[in-house]
Amino acid sequence: MSQPVIAPPPPTEPAPTPLVGGPVHRPGRSRKSGWLFVLFIVFAIAGLLQLLHWRGKNATEGNHTTISVARADREDLVEDLWLSAEFQPYQEVSLHSKVTGYLKSISVDYGSHVKAGEKIAELEVPELEDELVKARSAHQASMQDVSRAEADFTQADLIYQRLANVSKEHPKLVAQQEIDDARTKRDGMNAALGAARQRVEESEAEVNRTKTLFDYTVITAPFEGIITRRYVDPGALVQAGTSSSVQAGSTVGSQSLPLVDLAQQNLLRLVFPVPESAVPTIHNGALVEISVSALNEKFQGAIARSAGKVDRSTRTMHTEVDVPNPDGHYTPGMYAFVRLILQESKNALAVPVQALVGGDKPSLYIVNKDGVLEQRSVTIGLQTPDKVEIKEGLAEGELVVVGRRNGAQPGQKVAAKLAEAPKASAPGNPAP
C-alpha cells in the first residue's frame, strides 16, 4: 500500500511593514465596531415592537370611545340658602336732657359699662332750684290758708248749731233771720275752706312738677349697656331734648345734641333680610346655622321674630335671631352668615347635576352593563348646586355620563371611565 501524501503548509508571508506615517491596522478595533452594530440592531427592534404595540392599542381604543361617568348613589340632599346678616344692639338710645342747663359733671366715656339706673351726668340749673323753693313756699302758705279756713268754718258752724238748738227749744226766742244769717255764713266758710284745699292741691302739684324737672338734672342709664359715644364735656350748655324756635310765624322743632349714646350688648340682635321666595320657611323658633367669618365660628340659633311682611322696595322680610353675648364676644356691626334650610330629602338617589340633560323632559346618558351608551328620560326631585335627585328612570349603582360624550351616540359601545364630578359652590356660602 502506498502511504498518503501530506501536503505541506502554505508558506507564511511576513506581515507587511507599514509605511512611515501611514495607518496602523489593529484587530481589537474591528471587534468593538461589531458589538456596537449588534446593540444598534437590538434597540431598533425594540423600538419597532413598541411602535407596533402603540398602534395596536390606538386601533383598539378607537373602536370604544372613552367617556367620563359617575355612579348613582343614595345620600341626603339639602337645598339651603346663605344670607348676609349683621349684629346689632338689642337696645340702643341717645340720651338727651329734659331741661336746659350747664353740664356740672359726667362720669362716663367711650366704652364705659353702666348698670340700669346708674348716674351718668348732672346738670346745674339755678333757675329750677329757685322755682322749687318758691313752689314749696306757696304750698306752705296754702296749707296755712286751709287751717284758717277750717277755724272760720268751725266757728260759723258752732254759732249756727247753737242758734238752731235754741230755736227748737224756744221757738219765739230767736228770730228766724238770725238763724238764716248764721247758716249762710257757715256755708260761705265751708266754700272758702274748699277753695283753700283746692289751692293746696294746686300748689302741691306745682311742687311736684318743679321737683320732677329738677330731678331731670341728673341723667341716669335706662338699661345696662356700654357708652358707644360721648358728645359733651363739663361746662357745656346742654339744651333740652326738644326745643322750639319761631320762624316766620310758625313753630319749628329742632333736635338738640345728646349727651351720650348707650347700647345694650349683653344681648344682640342678628338681623338679616329673607328674600320673598324663602319667606314661607320663616317661623319663630326655627333653627338656623350661623357662621361668623371674622371669628371663624359656627353655632346654631333660633329665629326670634320677623316683620311679618315683605318690604316693597327690597322684596325681603326683616328677620332677627337673638344672640346672648354676656362676655362681649360679639361686637355690634360685625357681619355673619345665616343658613336657611329650604328643602331636605333623606336617602335620595342622586347624580351630579352636570349629568342632567335639559329640555322639555329631563334625561340622562347612561352606560349600561354591556358598555353601550343610552339616553333615558327621568323624573327629578330636589336639586342642589351640585347634585340632583332622581325619583324615576334610574337605578342605584348605574353609571351616568358627566362629561362630554366625545361624539358617541346612543347605541354605541363606549369605554366608561369613573370620574368625580366637580362640585359647585353655593352662592353666599362662606368658606368653612
C-alpha positions as CSV (number, residue, x, y, z in Angstrom):
1,M,0.0,0.0,0.0
2,S,1.1,3.4,-0.8
3,Q,1.2,5.9,2.1
4,P,-0.8,9.1,1.9
5,V,0.8,12.2,0.8
6,I,0.6,15.1,3.2
7,A,0.6,18.5,1.6
8,P,3.0,20.9,3.1
9,P,1.6,24.0,4.8
10,P,1.5,27.2,2.8
11,P,4.4,29.4,3.2
12,T,4.0,32.1,5.8
13,E,4.3,35.5,4.4
14,P,5.8,38.1,6.7
15,A,3.4,41.0,7.8
16,P,3.7,44.0,5.6
17,T,5.8,46.7,7.0
18,P,3.7,49.9,7.5
19,L,4.8,52.9,5.7
20,V,6.1,55.7,7.8
21,G,3.2,58.0,8.7
22,G,0.6,55.6,7.4
23,P,-2.4,54.0,9.2
24,V,-1.8,51.1,11.5
25,H,-4.2,48.1,11.5
26,R,-5.4,47.0,14.9
27,P,-7.5,43.8,15.2
28,G,-9.3,44.9,18.5
29,R,-11.0,47.9,16.9
30,S,-12.9,45.7,14.4
31,R,-14.3,43.7,17.3
32,K,-15.6,46.8,19.1
33,S,-17.4,48.1,15.9
34,G,-19.1,44.8,15.6
35,W,-20.5,45.0,19.1
36,L,-21.9,48.5,18.6
37,F,-23.6,47.3,15.4
38,V,-25.3,44.4,17.3
39,L,-26.5,46.9,20.0
40,F,-27.9,49.2,17.4
41,I,-29.9,46.3,15.8
42,V,-31.3,45.3,19.3
43,F,-32.5,48.8,20.0
44,A,-34.1,49.2,16.6
45,I,-36.0,46.0,17.0
46,A,-37.3,47.1,20.5
47,G,-38.4,50.5,19.1
48,L,-40.2,48.8,16.3
49,L,-42.0,46.5,18.7
50,Q,-43.1,49.4,20.9
51,L,-44.4,51.3,17.8
52,L,-46.4,48.3,16.7
53,H,-47.8,47.9,20.3
54,W,-48.8,51.6,20.4
55,R,-50.6,51.4,17.0
56,G,-52.4,48.3,18.1
57,K,-53.6,50.0,21.3
58,N,-54.8,53.1,19.5
59,A,-56.6,50.9,17.0
60,T,-58.3,49.0,19.9
61,E,-59.3,52.3,21.7
62,G,-60.5,53.8,18.5
63,N,-63.3,51.2,18.4
64,H,-64.5,52.2,22.0
65,T,-64.8,55.9,22.8
66,T,-63.8,56.7,26.5
67,I,-66.4,58.7,28.4
68,S,-66.3,60.1,32.0
69,V,-69.1,58.7,34.2
70,A,-70.3,58.8,37.8
71,R,-72.1,56.3,39.8
72,A,-75.7,56.9,41.0
73,D,-75.6,56.7,44.9
74,R,-78.0,57.4,47.7
75,E,-77.3,60.4,50.0
76,D,-79.1,63.1,52.0
77,L,-79.7,66.2,49.9
78,V,-80.3,69.7,51.3
79,E,-81.4,72.8,49.5
80,D,-80.1,75.8,51.6
81,L,-79.7,79.5,51.3
82,W,-76.9,81.6,52.9
83,L,-77.8,85.2,53.8
84,S,-75.7,88.1,55.0
85,A,-76.5,89.2,58.5
86,E,-75.3,91.9,60.9
87,F,-75.1,92.0,64.7
88,Q,-77.0,95.0,66.3
89,P,-77.5,96.0,69.9
90,Y,-80.7,94.7,71.4
91,Q,-81.5,98.2,72.6
92,E,-79.8,101.5,71.6
93,V,-80.6,105.1,72.6
94,S,-79.2,108.6,72.5
95,L,-79.6,110.2,76.0
96,H,-80.9,113.8,75.9
97,S,-81.5,116.2,78.8
98,K,-85.1,117.1,79.6
99,V,-84.1,120.5,80.8
100,T,-81.6,123.1,79.7
101,G,-78.6,123.7,81.9
102,Y,-74.8,123.6,82.2
103,L,-73.1,120.3,82.5
104,K,-71.9,120.1,86.0
105,S,-70.3,116.6,85.8
106,I,-70.2,113.5,83.6
107,S,-68.9,110.2,84.9
108,V,-68.7,108.1,81.7
109,D,-66.7,108.0,78.5
110,Y,-66.3,105.8,75.4
111,G,-66.6,102.1,76.3
112,S,-67.9,102.7,79.9
113,H,-70.1,99.9,81.2
114,V,-73.1,101.2,83.1
115,K,-75.9,99.5,85.1
116,A,-79.6,100.3,84.8
117,G,-80.3,103.4,87.0
118,E,-76.6,104.4,87.3
119,K,-75.8,108.1,87.3
120,I,-74.2,109.3,84.0
121,A,-74.2,113.1,84.2
122,E,-75.5,116.0,86.3
123,L,-76.7,119.5,85.1
124,E,-76.6,122.7,87.0
125,V,-79.9,124.7,86.7
126,P,-80.1,127.5,89.3
127,E,-83.5,128.7,88.0
128,L,-85.1,125.4,88.8
129,E,-83.7,125.5,92.3
130,D,-85.4,128.9,92.8
131,E,-88.6,127.7,91.3
132,L,-88.7,124.7,93.6
133,V,-88.1,126.9,96.7
134,K,-90.9,129.3,95.5
135,A,-93.3,126.4,94.8
136,R,-92.7,124.9,98.3
137,S,-93.3,128.3,99.9
138,A,-96.6,128.7,98.1
139,H,-97.6,125.2,99.2
140,Q,-96.9,126.1,102.8
141,A,-98.9,129.3,102.5
142,S,-101.8,127.4,101.0
143,M,-101.7,124.9,103.9
144,Q,-101.9,127.8,106.4
145,D,-104.9,129.2,104.4
146,V,-106.6,125.9,104.9
147,S,-106.0,126.0,108.6
148,R,-107.6,129.4,108.9
149,A,-110.5,128.4,106.7
150,E,-111.1,125.4,108.8
151,A,-111.1,127.5,112.0
152,D,-113.6,130.0,110.5
153,F,-115.8,127.3,109.3
154,T,-115.8,125.6,112.7
155,Q,-116.7,128.8,114.4
156,A,-119.5,129.6,112.0
157,D,-120.9,126.1,112.2
158,L,-120.8,126.3,116.0
159,I,-122.8,129.6,116.0
160,Y,-125.4,128.2,113.6
161,Q,-125.8,125.0,115.6
162,R,-126.4,126.9,118.9
163,L,-129.0,129.2,117.3
164,A,-130.7,126.3,115.7
165,N,-130.9,124.4,119.0
166,V,-132.2,127.4,120.9
167,S,-134.9,127.9,118.2
168,K,-136.0,124.3,118.6
169,E,-136.4,124.6,122.4
170,H,-137.7,128.2,122.4
171,P,-139.3,129.0,119.0
172,K,-140.1,132.6,119.9
173,L,-136.8,133.4,121.5
174,V,-134.5,133.6,118.4
175,A,-135.6,135.3,115.2
176,Q,-135.5,133.2,112.0
177,Q,-133.4,135.9,110.3
178,E,-130.6,135.3,112.7
179,I,-130.7,131.6,112.1
180,D,-130.7,132.1,108.3
181,D,-127.7,134.5,108.5
182,A,-125.7,132.0,110.6
183,R,-126.4,129.2,108.2
184,T,-125.4,131.5,105.2
185,K,-122.2,132.4,106.9
186,R,-121.4,128.8,107.8
187,D,-121.9,127.8,104.1
188,G,-119.7,130.6,103.0
189,M,-117.0,129.5,105.3
190,N,-117.3,125.9,104.0
191,A,-116.9,127.1,100.4
192,A,-113.9,129.1,101.4
193,L,-112.4,126.0,103.1
194,G,-113.0,124.0,99.9
195,A,-111.2,126.7,97.8
196,A,-108.3,126.8,100.3
197,R,-108.0,123.0,100.0
198,Q,-108.0,123.3,96.2
199,R,-105.2,125.8,96.3
200,V,-103.2,123.3,98.4
201,E,-103.6,120.6,95.7
202,E,-102.6,123.1,93.1
203,S,-99.5,124.2,95.0
204,E,-98.6,120.6,95.7
205,A,-98.8,119.8,92.0
206,E,-96.6,122.7,91.2
207,V,-94.1,121.5,93.8
208,N,-94.1,118.0,92.2
209,R,-93.8,119.4,88.7
210,T,-90.8,121.6,89.6
211,K,-89.2,118.8,91.6
212,T,-89.6,116.4,88.7
213,L,-87.9,118.9,86.4
214,F,-85.2,119.3,88.9
215,D,-84.7,115.6,89.1
216,Y,-84.1,115.6,85.4
217,T,-80.8,117.5,86.0
218,V,-79.4,114.0,86.9
219,I,-79.2,111.8,83.8
220,T,-79.2,108.0,84.6
221,A,-78.9,104.9,82.4
222,P,-82.3,103.4,81.4
223,F,-80.8,100.0,80.9
224,E,-77.5,98.1,81.3
225,G,-75.1,98.7,78.4
226,I,-72.0,100.3,77.0
227,I,-71.4,104.0,76.2
228,T,-70.6,104.0,72.5
229,R,-70.2,107.8,72.1
230,R,-69.8,110.9,74.2
231,Y,-70.8,114.3,72.9
232,V,-70.3,116.9,75.7
233,D,-67.8,117.9,78.4
234,P,-68.3,119.6,81.8
235,G,-69.2,123.3,81.4
236,A,-71.0,122.9,78.2
237,L,-74.5,124.3,77.8
238,V,-76.9,121.4,77.2
239,Q,-80.1,122.2,75.5
240,A,-83.4,120.5,76.4
241,G,-84.1,117.4,74.3
242,T,-86.6,119.1,72.0
243,S,-86.6,122.9,71.7
244,S,-88.7,125.1,69.6
245,S,-87.9,128.2,67.6
246,V,-90.3,130.6,65.9
247,Q,-89.6,131.3,62.2
248,A,-91.9,133.5,60.1
249,G,-94.8,132.9,62.5
250,S,-94.5,129.1,62.6
251,T,-93.1,126.9,65.3
252,V,-90.3,124.7,64.1
253,G,-88.9,121.9,66.3
254,S,-85.2,121.3,66.4
255,Q,-83.4,118.3,67.9
256,S,-80.6,119.1,70.4
257,L,-77.3,117.3,70.7
258,P,-77.4,114.3,73.0
259,L,-75.1,113.7,75.9
260,V,-74.1,110.1,75.1
261,D,-75.1,107.1,73.1
262,L,-75.9,103.9,75.1
263,A,-76.2,100.4,73.6
264,Q,-77.2,97.1,75.2
265,Q,-74.6,94.5,74.2
266,N,-75.2,91.6,76.6
267,L,-77.9,90.5,74.2
268,L,-77.7,91.2,70.5
269,R,-80.0,91.1,67.5
270,L,-78.7,89.2,64.4
271,V,-80.6,91.0,61.6
272,F,-80.9,89.6,58.1
273,P,-83.2,90.1,55.1
274,V,-85.1,87.0,53.8
275,P,-86.0,87.0,50.1
276,E,-89.6,86.7,49.1
277,S,-89.1,83.1,47.8
278,A,-87.9,81.9,51.2
279,V,-90.4,83.8,53.4
280,P,-92.7,80.7,53.7
281,T,-89.9,78.8,55.6
282,I,-89.6,81.5,58.3
283,H,-91.4,80.9,61.6
284,N,-90.4,81.7,65.2
285,G,-88.3,79.1,66.8
286,A,-86.9,77.6,63.6
287,L,-83.2,76.7,63.9
288,V,-80.7,78.3,61.6
289,E,-76.9,77.9,61.3
290,I,-74.8,81.0,61.9
291,S,-71.3,81.5,60.6
292,V,-69.1,84.4,61.9
293,S,-66.2,84.6,59.4
294,A,-64.2,87.2,61.5
295,L,-64.1,84.7,64.4
296,N,-64.1,81.5,62.3
297,E,-67.0,80.2,64.4
298,K,-70.3,78.4,63.7
299,F,-73.2,77.9,66.0
300,Q,-77.0,77.4,66.0
301,G,-79.6,80.0,66.7
302,A,-83.4,80.2,66.7
303,I,-85.5,82.8,64.8
304,A,-86.9,85.2,67.5
305,R,-89.1,87.5,65.4
306,S,-89.8,88.7,61.9
307,A,-91.5,91.7,60.4
308,G,-94.4,89.6,59.1
309,K,-94.5,91.5,55.8
310,V,-92.3,91.8,52.7
311,D,-90.7,95.2,52.1
312,R,-91.9,96.6,48.8
313,S,-88.7,98.3,47.9
314,T,-86.3,95.3,48.6
315,R,-88.8,92.4,48.3
316,T,-87.3,91.0,51.5
317,M,-88.6,90.4,55.0
318,H,-86.8,91.7,58.1
319,T,-85.9,88.7,60.4
320,E,-84.0,88.5,63.7
321,V,-82.2,86.0,65.8
322,D,-81.4,86.8,69.5
323,V,-77.8,86.0,70.4
324,P,-76.7,86.1,74.0
325,N,-73.5,88.0,74.5
326,P,-72.7,88.2,78.2
327,D,-68.9,88.4,77.8
328,G,-69.0,90.8,74.8
329,H,-67.6,88.1,72.5
330,Y,-69.5,89.5,69.5
331,T,-69.4,93.2,68.6
332,P,-72.3,95.2,67.2
333,G,-71.7,95.9,63.5
334,M,-69.9,92.6,62.9
335,Y,-71.1,90.6,59.9
336,A,-72.2,87.0,59.8
337,F,-73.9,84.5,57.5
338,V,-77.2,82.7,58.3
339,R,-78.0,79.4,56.6
340,L,-81.7,78.6,55.9
341,I,-82.8,75.1,55.1
342,L,-85.4,75.4,52.3
343,Q,-85.9,71.7,51.4
344,E,-84.4,68.4,52.6
345,S,-84.6,64.9,51.1
346,K,-83.2,61.9,53.1
347,N,-81.6,58.9,51.4
348,A,-82.3,60.3,47.9
349,L,-80.9,58.7,44.7
350,A,-78.6,61.4,43.5
351,V,-76.3,62.1,40.5
352,P,-74.1,65.1,39.7
353,V,-76.1,68.0,38.3
354,Q,-73.7,68.0,35.3
355,A,-75.2,64.7,34.1
356,L,-78.7,66.2,33.7
357,V,-79.7,67.0,30.1
358,G,-82.3,69.8,29.9
359,G,-85.2,70.2,27.5
360,D,-88.9,69.6,27.6
361,K,-88.3,66.4,29.6
362,P,-85.1,65.9,31.6
363,S,-82.9,62.9,30.7
364,L,-79.6,61.3,31.4
365,Y,-77.0,59.5,29.2
366,I,-76.3,56.1,30.8
367,V,-73.6,53.5,30.1
368,N,-75.4,50.1,30.7
369,K,-73.8,46.9,31.9
370,D,-72.9,45.9,28.4
371,G,-70.9,49.2,27.9
372,V,-73.5,50.6,25.5
373,L,-74.5,54.3,25.7
374,E,-78.2,55.0,26.0
375,Q,-80.3,58.1,26.7
376,R,-83.1,57.7,29.3
377,S,-85.9,60.1,30.4
378,V,-86.0,60.6,34.2
379,T,-88.1,62.3,36.8
380,I,-86.2,64.7,39.0
381,G,-86.8,65.9,42.5
382,L,-84.8,68.1,44.8
383,Q,-81.9,69.9,43.1
384,T,-78.9,71.4,44.9
385,P,-76.0,73.3,43.4
386,D,-74.0,70.1,42.8
387,K,-76.5,67.2,43.0
388,V,-80.0,66.4,41.7
389,E,-82.4,63.8,43.0
390,I,-83.7,61.2,40.5
391,K,-87.1,59.8,41.5
392,E,-87.8,57.6,38.5
393,G,-85.9,56.2,35.5
394,L,-82.6,55.3,37.2
395,A,-81.4,52.5,39.5
396,E,-78.8,52.7,42.2
397,G,-75.3,52.0,41.0
398,E,-75.9,52.8,37.3
399,L,-73.3,54.9,35.5
400,V,-74.3,58.3,34.2
401,V,-72.3,60.4,31.8
402,V,-70.9,63.6,33.5
403,G,-68.5,64.8,30.8
404,R,-68.5,65.2,27.1
405,R,-69.7,62.2,25.0
406,N,-66.8,62.8,22.6
407,G,-69.1,62.3,19.6
408,A,-70.6,59.0,20.9
409,Q,-74.2,58.4,20.1
410,P,-76.8,56.3,21.9
411,G,-76.4,52.6,21.0
412,Q,-72.6,52.9,20.5
413,K,-70.3,50.8,22.6
414,V,-68.1,53.0,24.8
415,A,-65.4,52.7,27.5
416,A,-66.6,54.1,30.8
417,K,-64.0,56.0,33.0
418,L,-65.2,56.7,36.5
419,A,-64.5,60.3,37.5
420,E,-65.5,62.5,40.3
421,A,-67.8,65.4,39.1
422,P,-66.7,68.9,40.2
423,K,-68.8,70.4,43.0
424,A,-70.5,73.8,42.5
425,S,-70.2,76.1,45.4
426,A,-73.5,77.5,46.8
427,P,-73.9,81.3,46.4
428,G,-73.1,83.1,49.5
429,N,-71.8,80.1,51.3
430,P,-68.8,81.2,53.4
431,A,-65.7,79.1,53.4
432,P,-65.5,76.8,56.4
